[in-house]
């Protein structure tokens, strides 16, 4: 009986590896970016080395493990000769400029080789180059954390984020600066900024300060002119959100 079972197992294994079931048709879905042709080629070559009756998704993952843009993939065989491979890529969050070398980076601090750092992505400048395909600079990681928390409609309007005398500062493509202070409570700060930006009375503001998200403030005039004309001891004219938005100048 044992001999019969062993023989059956050998026969079944040989049957599964027959050229009769060799993968001939490969469909790859989800690839974008400049590295897509190379990734697709690696997946197709690896898939065609297998049969639909003995297919290994792990081999596919190993074949493209060197591409940082690939987050995950899955495969489904289509008997007798087809395979469909679905690829999920890391989404680029920002473009990182290190001494004029610009790369795309993701929300988990990963440098996305093969993904174009298009100008529609928010810009981050740093003097510290990534290491082993990862962002290691603490300031850049904090800036990425702030961007990752942004509501998608607002993220599309962000031109850059950097550190200023007011802390982490977001520059919109059209609109005021947004002062975040630090990277704590980023979701609450974005929610607070959205409320102020949507208010009619904050139109034309120079900046929105959400370093204290429960008490956001928006400059309603030329702060430099206000400081000069008000004289020493005068604060910048500002609009503060609290039940409504009102402007006040303290002497």
Secondary structure, DSSP 8 states (H G I E B T S, - for coil): -HHHHHHHHHHHHHHHT-GGGB--EEEEES--STTHHHHHHHHHHHHTTSBTTB--HHHHHHHTTT-TTEEEEEEEEETTTEEEEEEEE--EEEEEEETTEEEEEETTSBB-TTS---TTSEEEEESS--BTTB---HHHHHHHHHHHTS-HHHHTTEEEEEEETTEEEEEESSS-EEEEESSTTHHHHHHHHHHHHH-GGGTT-SEEE-SSGGG-EEE-S-HHHHHHHH-TT----EEEESSSEEEE---
